Amino acid sequence: MPSFEERQKRKAIKGSLKATEAGSVRESLPITAQQMKSLFDFVDEHLSDSECDHSLRHTLAFLESQGIPAEPVVPWLRNAHGYCDCEVLFNAEEKFNFAFPSNP
């Protein structure tokens, strides 16, 4: 069993790695955090009325309505495993929430 000091050292390393990863996610956002939160809220609201059709239909509708170019948002979402609207909520939003735990 590791000593108390070793456990504390491991905990500090883990915390540092998480902070670095969260910073990396924040820096990689193609739009503001508030715009990303609004995107997730929009998609969530529209998916509550219907099932996912395995496209980015609602995501693209939000971007268009806000005058936000799909490039580079869609590649960021796909990198976060958001290949359709439901995956945008389940995967990309999870990645976003990791970097912004309190949500802006």
Contacts in CASP RR format, 6 or more apart in sequence:
PFRMAT RR
TARGET T0000
AUTHOR 0000-0000-0000
METHOD contacts of the structure
MODEL  1
MPSFEERQKRKAIKGSLKATEAGSVRESLPITAQQMKSLFDFVDEHLSDS
ECDHSLRHTLAFLESQGIPAEPVVPWLRNAHGYCDCEVLFNAEEKFNFAF
PSNP
2 10 0 8 1.000
21 98 0 8 1.000
21 99 0 8 1.000
22 98 0 8 1.000
22 99 0 8 1.000
23 99 0 8 1.000
25 95 0 8 1.000
25 96 0 8 1.000
25 98 0 8 1.000
25 99 0 8 1.000
26 33 0 8 1.000
26 99 0 8 1.000
26 100 0 8 1.000
28 76 0 8 1.000
29 36 0 8 1.000
29 76 0 8 1.000
29 96 0 8 1.000
29 99 0 8 1.000
30 72 0 8 1.000
30 73 0 8 1.000
30 75 0 8 1.000
30 76 0 8 1.000
31 39 0 8 1.000
31 68 0 8 1.000
31 73 0 8 1.000
33 96 0 8 1.000
33 100 0 8 1.000
33 104 0 8 1.000
34 104 0 8 1.000
35 66 0 8 1.000
35 68 0 8 1.000
36 96 0 8 1.000
37 96 0 8 1.000
37 100 0 8 1.000
37 103 0 8 1.000
37 104 0 8 1.000
38 62 0 8 1.000
38 66 0 8 1.000
39 59 0 8 1.000
39 62 0 8 1.000
39 63 0 8 1.000
39 73 0 8 1.000
39 88 0 8 1.000
40 88 0 8 1.000
40 89 0 8 1.000
40 92 0 8 1.000
40 93 0 8 1.000
40 96 0 8 1.000
42 58 0 8 1.000
42 61 0 8 1.000
42 62 0 8 1.000
43 58 0 8 1.000
43 59 0 8 1.000
43 62 0 8 1.000
43 85 0 8 1.000
43 88 0 8 1.000
43 89 0 8 1.000
44 89 0 8 1.000
46 58 0 8 1.000
46 61 0 8 1.000
46 85 0 8 1.000
47 58 0 8 1.000
47 85 0 8 1.000
47 86 0 8 1.000
47 89 0 8 1.000
52 84 0 8 1.000
52 85 0 8 1.000
52 86 0 8 1.000
53 84 0 8 1.000
53 85 0 8 1.000
54 84 0 8 1.000
54 86 0 8 1.000
55 84 0 8 1.000
55 85 0 8 1.000
56 74 0 8 1.000
56 77 0 8 1.000
56 83 0 8 1.000
56 84 0 8 1.000
56 85 0 8 1.000
56 88 0 8 1.000
57 85 0 8 1.000
58 85 0 8 1.000
59 73 0 8 1.000
59 74 0 8 1.000
59 77 0 8 1.000
59 85 0 8 1.000
59 88 0 8 1.000
60 70 0 8 1.000
60 74 0 8 1.000
62 68 0 8 1.000
63 69 0 8 1.000
63 70 0 8 1.000
63 73 0 8 1.000
76 92 0 8 1.000
77 83 0 8 1.000
77 88 0 8 1.000
77 92 0 8 1.000
80 91 0 8 1.000
80 92 0 8 1.000
80 95 0 8 1.000
80 96 0 8 1.000
81 87 0 8 1.000
81 91 0 8 1.000
81 92 0 8 1.000
82 88 0 8 1.000
82 91 0 8 1.000
82 92 0 8 1.000
97 103 0 8 1.000
END
